[in-house]
Amino acid sequence: MQHGESSPILSTSARKLKLLSSQISGKPIDHAILQMQFSEKRVSLTIQKLLQNARHHAINQKNLDPSRLIVGTFGSILVKLAV
């Protein structure tokens, strides 16, 4: 099962966003959130909030197991959580 989450407003270039998304792609969601907390990039705070929102929705609305949530990227969707 998958759960997608995206943000319509990101004040950064696609190139910079790709660098951050490649840093967290394929990692567990908790590790990715922690990675964004310690990132010095300005947009990392927005990505961190997006990850936390996606985690919350996947757990509470889709009843997914939090220990099995993995971050992925797909086109314009930054966060795709897979089980």
Protein Blocks (a to p, Z undefined) as FASTA:
>chain_A
ZZddddfbdcbdfklmmmmmmmmgopafklmmmmmmmpcbfklmmmmmmmmmmmmmmmmm
nopafklcccddehjblbdcdZZ
